[in-house]
Amino acid sequence: MPAVLSGGGGGKRPLSSDVHGPQLALQNPGTEGQIHTVRGGKAGFVSSQQQTLGGQHGLFSSQQQTLGRQDGLVSSQQQTCGGQHGLISSQQQLQQTVDDPAYVNSIHDSVRH
């Protein structure tokens, strides 16, 4: 095997100018890429669309953030149904909403009016 394969400073960290966006955030915790910094990113890595919608931390889609998601990973459908923490299926969350007496009563009240 050529000796050059074992050399070349394999342990050297890349310069921050060599990486961008999520890669930069992963290698330098608390640091976002340029687009994230411009839009006011706080922690983790979020897309520019997510950040314009006020993302705080973790990973979430722009649709989830529009609906006020704060942390963890949920699908936009799950967030539409009001998921707050962890991973839940949209069907489970929807069922929980239907089972909530206050929610059911509000539907009945709106139908009466």
Sequence and secondary structure as in RCSB ss.txt:
>XXXX:A:sequence
MPAVLSGGGGGKRPLSSDVHGPQLALQNPGTEGQIHTVRGGKAGFVSSQQQTLGGQHGLFSSQQQTLGRQDGLVS
SQQQTCGGQHGLISSQQQLQQTVDDPAYVNSIHDSVRH
>XXXX:A:secstr
  GGGT S TT    GGG  HHHHHHHSTT   HHHHHTT  SS   HHHHHTT  SS   HHHHHTT  SS   
HHHHHTT  SS   HHHHHHHHHH HHHHHHHHHHHH 
